[in-house]
């Protein structure tokens, strides 16, 4: 990706090195938190959603002073530039619909963090918390993507950020609250199906961001799209379940199969407007 000359976002919070959130008001901790981690790893469940359900939604944590990554922190600055790119794309897309985009904040943390959805650990992977409208990422996840999941590359990392920002878009236009309400009134199997639709929509929105960002700033290089599709495939429920337990249980899918996630990303890439993704829900 050609991001070296792109602007950086003012919505980055660097909490790395701060004490994380296994306490401090969260009602999920100890063995309960370990259970959430295990469920998230085995079944691809969004930890932000799980924590929100277990923690009663939670109240946003006290505002923490944002820290700027040091100038030599290339990984954090890359994240900041990708976040800025999502801001540019979604500000323009919302303006096309005569709406104002409210950008999320992105929190970098290490080990553990306290979010508006409860306490979380880096083992859960990146997540979006609708209660405080923040994306949470431990940068060690990107190393795990390349080494353990077979999804290396800077665009694969950008896809993850864009996917979580896609959840923010869903949240502020009302899709995420409606989906959560529908899940609570559904059987477990139907609730999983709703989750799959939400996640595939976020994949589609990530693809839409990629194409629109490239149209605006020419950020893509040869091989980037393949990296994005590789990342989408690597985190498919079928592949994750096969790796974790040696079998696949489709009715337990919460994010979609590898093929579904790749198709959703490609749909977003081909879309002329975000509505093509939003109609998927």
C-alpha positions as CSV (number, residue, x, y, z in Angstrom):
1,X,0.0,0.0,0.0
2,X,1.2,3.5,-0.8
3,X,0.5,5.2,2.6
4,X,3.7,6.9,3.5
5,X,2.5,10.4,2.3
6,X,-1.0,10.1,3.6
7,X,-2.3,12.1,6.6
8,X,-2.6,10.6,10.1
9,X,-5.9,10.5,12.0
10,X,-6.5,12.6,15.1
11,X,-8.7,9.9,16.4
12,X,-6.0,7.5,17.6
13,X,-5.6,6.7,21.3
14,X,-2.4,5.0,22.3
15,X,-3.0,3.1,25.6
16,X,-0.1,0.7,25.1
17,X,1.8,0.3,28.3
18,X,-1.2,1.3,30.5
19,X,-2.8,-1.0,32.9
20,X,-5.5,-2.9,31.1
21,X,-9.0,-3.8,32.2
22,X,-9.4,-7.1,34.1
23,X,-11.0,-5.0,36.8
24,X,-11.8,-1.4,37.2
25,X,-15.6,-1.8,37.1
26,X,-16.0,-4.6,34.6
27,X,-18.3,-7.3,35.6
28,X,-16.6,-10.0,33.5
29,X,-13.3,-11.2,34.8
30,X,-11.3,-14.2,36.0
31,X,-12.6,-17.5,34.6
32,X,-15.5,-15.7,33.0
33,X,-13.2,-13.7,30.9
34,X,-11.1,-16.8,30.0
35,X,-14.3,-18.4,28.9
36,X,-15.1,-15.5,26.6
37,X,-11.6,-15.7,25.1
38,X,-12.0,-19.5,24.4
39,X,-15.4,-19.0,22.8
40,X,-14.1,-16.1,20.7
41,X,-11.1,-18.2,19.5
42,X,-13.0,-21.4,18.8
43,X,-16.1,-19.9,17.1
44,X,-15.1,-16.6,15.7
45,X,-17.5,-14.7,18.0
46,X,-17.1,-10.9,18.1
47,X,-15.7,-10.4,21.7
48,X,-17.2,-6.9,21.8
49,X,-20.6,-8.3,21.3
50,X,-20.1,-11.1,23.9
51,X,-18.7,-8.7,26.5
52,X,-21.6,-6.3,25.8
53,X,-24.2,-9.0,26.4
54,X,-22.5,-10.3,29.5
55,X,-21.7,-6.9,30.9
56,X,-25.2,-5.5,30.3
57,X,-23.8,-3.1,27.7
58,X,-21.6,-1.3,30.2
59,X,-20.9,2.3,30.5
60,X,-18.1,3.9,28.6
61,X,-14.9,4.1,30.6
62,X,-13.6,7.3,31.9
63,X,-12.0,9.4,29.1
64,X,-8.3,8.6,28.9
65,X,-5.8,11.1,27.5
66,X,-4.9,10.1,24.0
67,X,-1.2,9.6,23.3
68,X,0.5,10.1,20.0
69,X,2.7,7.2,18.8
70,X,6.4,8.1,18.6
71,X,7.6,9.1,15.2
72,X,9.6,5.9,14.7
73,X,6.6,3.7,15.5
74,X,5.9,2.6,11.9
75,X,3.2,0.1,12.7
76,X,1.1,2.6,14.7
77,X,1.5,5.3,12.2
78,X,0.3,3.0,9.5
79,X,-2.8,2.2,11.5
80,X,-3.3,5.9,11.9
81,X,-3.1,6.6,8.2
82,X,-5.5,3.8,7.4
83,X,-7.9,5.1,10.0
84,X,-7.6,8.6,8.4
85,X,-8.4,7.0,5.0
86,X,-11.6,5.4,6.3
87,X,-12.5,8.9,7.7
88,X,-12.1,10.4,4.3
89,X,-14.1,7.7,2.5
90,X,-17.0,7.6,4.9
91,X,-17.2,11.4,5.3
92,X,-17.6,11.7,1.5
93,X,-20.0,8.8,1.3
94,X,-22.2,10.1,4.1
95,X,-22.1,13.6,2.5
96,X,-23.5,12.0,-0.7
97,X,-26.5,10.9,1.4
98,X,-26.8,14.4,3.0
99,X,-25.6,13.0,6.3
100,X,-22.7,13.8,8.6
101,X,-20.2,11.1,9.4
102,X,-19.2,10.7,13.0
103,X,-15.7,9.1,13.0
104,X,-14.8,6.4,15.6
105,X,-11.8,6.5,17.8
106,X,-9.2,3.7,17.5
107,X,-7.5,2.5,20.6
108,X,-4.1,0.8,20.5
109,X,-3.5,-1.4,23.6
110,X,-1.2,-4.1,24.7
111,X,-2.3,-7.2,26.7
112,X,-5.6,-6.0,28.1
113,X,-7.9,-3.0,27.9
114,X,-11.0,-1.6,29.5
115,X,-13.7,-0.8,26.9
116,X,-17.2,0.5,27.1
117,X,-18.2,-3.2,26.5
118,X,-16.2,-4.5,29.4
119,X,-12.7,-5.8,29.9
120,X,-10.9,-7.4,27.0
121,X,-7.6,-9.2,26.3
122,X,-5.5,-9.2,23.2
123,X,-6.1,-12.9,22.6
124,X,-9.6,-11.9,21.5
125,X,-8.3,-10.0,18.5
126,X,-9.5,-6.6,17.3
127,X,-13.1,-5.6,18.0
128,X,-15.5,-2.7,17.8
129,X,-17.4,-1.6,20.9
130,X,-20.7,0.1,20.1
131,X,-21.1,1.4,23.6
132,X,-18.2,3.8,23.3
133,X,-17.9,3.9,19.5
134,X,-14.3,2.7,19.6
135,X,-12.2,0.2,17.7
136,X,-9.7,-1.7,19.8
137,X,-6.5,-3.3,18.4
138,X,-3.5,-4.9,19.9
139,X,-0.9,-4.6,17.2
140,X,0.5,-8.1,18.1
141,X,-2.6,-9.4,16.3
142,X,-1.1,-8.4,12.9
143,X,1.9,-10.6,13.7
144,X,-0.4,-13.5,14.5
145,X,-2.2,-12.9,11.2
146,X,1.0,-13.4,9.2
147,X,2.5,-16.2,11.3
148,X,-0.4,-18.3,12.4
149,X,-3.3,-17.5,10.1
150,X,-1.3,-17.2,6.9
151,X,-2.5,-13.7,6.1
152,X,0.6,-11.4,5.9
153,X,0.9,-8.0,4.3
154,X,0.0,-4.4,5.0
155,X,-3.3,-4.5,3.1
156,X,-4.4,-7.5,5.1
157,X,-3.9,-5.3,8.2
158,X,-5.8,-2.5,6.6
159,X,-8.7,-4.8,5.8
160,X,-9.0,-5.7,9.5
161,X,-9.2,-2.0,10.4
162,X,-11.7,-1.2,7.6
163,X,-13.9,-4.2,8.7
164,X,-14.1,-2.9,12.3
165,X,-14.8,0.6,11.0
166,X,-17.6,-1.0,9.0
167,X,-19.2,-2.1,12.2
168,X,-19.0,1.5,13.3
169,X,-20.9,2.6,10.2
170,X,-23.5,-0.1,10.9
171,X,-23.8,1.2,14.5
172,X,-24.3,4.9,13.7
173,X,-26.9,4.2,11.0
174,X,-28.9,1.9,13.3
175,X,-28.2,-1.5,11.7
176,X,-26.1,-2.8,14.6
177,X,-28.7,-1.9,17.3
178,X,-31.5,-3.5,15.3
179,X,-29.4,-6.7,14.8
180,X,-28.6,-7.0,18.4
181,X,-32.2,-6.6,19.4
182,X,-33.2,-9.2,16.9
183,X,-30.6,-11.6,18.2
184,X,-31.9,-11.3,21.7
185,X,-35.3,-12.3,20.5
186,X,-34.1,-15.2,18.4
187,X,-33.1,-18.8,18.9
188,X,-29.3,-19.4,19.2
189,X,-29.2,-20.7,15.6
190,X,-31.1,-17.7,14.2
191,X,-29.0,-15.3,16.3
192,X,-25.9,-16.8,14.7
193,X,-27.4,-16.3,11.2
194,X,-28.0,-12.6,12.1
195,X,-24.4,-12.3,13.2
196,X,-23.2,-13.8,9.9
197,X,-25.2,-11.2,8.0
198,X,-23.8,-8.4,10.1
199,X,-20.2,-9.6,9.7
200,X,-20.5,-10.2,5.9
201,X,-21.9,-6.7,5.6
202,X,-18.8,-5.3,7.4
203,X,-16.6,-7.3,5.0
204,X,-18.5,-5.7,2.1
205,X,-18.0,-2.3,3.6
206,X,-14.3,-2.9,3.9
207,X,-14.2,-3.8,0.2
208,X,-16.1,-0.6,-0.6
209,X,-13.6,1.4,1.4
210,X,-10.7,-0.1,-0.4
211,X,-12.0,0.7,-3.9
212,X,-13.2,4.2,-2.9
213,X,-9.9,5.0,-1.1
214,X,-7.9,3.9,-4.2
215,X,-10.2,6.1,-6.4
216,X,-9.5,9.0,-4.1
217,X,-5.8,8.6,-3.4
218,X,-4.4,5.8,-5.5
219,X,-3.2,3.8,-2.4
220,X,-3.3,0.3,-3.8
221,X,-0.4,-1.6,-5.2
222,X,-0.1,-4.9,-7.1
223,X,-1.0,-7.8,-4.8
224,X,-2.9,-5.7,-2.3
225,X,-6.4,-7.0,-3.3
226,X,-5.1,-10.5,-3.1
227,X,-3.8,-9.8,0.4
228,X,-7.3,-8.5,1.4
229,X,-9.1,-11.6,0.1
230,X,-6.5,-13.8,1.7
231,X,-7.2,-12.2,5.0
232,X,-10.9,-12.5,4.6
233,X,-10.5,-16.2,3.8
234,X,-8.1,-16.7,6.7
235,X,-10.7,-15.6,9.3
236,X,-13.6,-17.6,7.8
237,X,-15.5,-19.6,10.5
238,X,-14.9,-22.8,8.6
239,X,-11.2,-22.4,8.5
240,X,-10.9,-21.2,12.1
241,X,-13.1,-24.0,13.4
242,X,-11.1,-26.6,11.4
243,X,-7.8,-25.3,12.9
244,X,-9.1,-25.1,16.4
245,X,-11.1,-28.3,16.8
246,X,-10.6,-30.3,13.6
247,X,-14.3,-30.1,12.5
248,X,-16.7,-27.6,11.1
249,X,-20.2,-26.8,12.5
250,X,-21.9,-24.5,10.0
251,X,-24.9,-23.7,12.3
252,X,-22.5,-22.2,14.8
253,X,-20.9,-19.8,12.3
254,X,-21.0,-16.2,13.5
255,X,-18.9,-14.5,10.8
256,X,-19.4,-16.6,7.7
257,X,-17.3,-19.1,5.7
258,X,-14.1,-18.2,4.0
259,X,-15.8,-18.2,0.6
260,X,-18.7,-16.0,1.9
261,X,-16.2,-13.5,3.4
262,X,-14.2,-13.3,0.2
263,X,-17.4,-12.8,-1.9
264,X,-18.6,-10.1,0.4
265,X,-15.3,-8.2,0.1
266,X,-15.4,-8.5,-3.7
267,X,-19.0,-7.3,-3.7
268,X,-17.9,-4.1,-1.9
269,X,-15.0,-3.6,-4.2
270,X,-17.3,-3.6,-7.2
271,X,-20.0,-1.4,-5.6
272,X,-20.5,2.1,-6.7
273,X,-22.1,3.1,-3.4
274,X,-22.2,1.7,0.1
275,X,-25.9,0.9,-0.3
276,X,-25.0,-2.2,-2.2
277,X,-23.4,-3.5,1.0
278,X,-26.1,-2.2,3.4
279,X,-28.8,-4.0,1.4
280,X,-27.1,-7.3,2.3
281,X,-28.6,-7.0,5.8
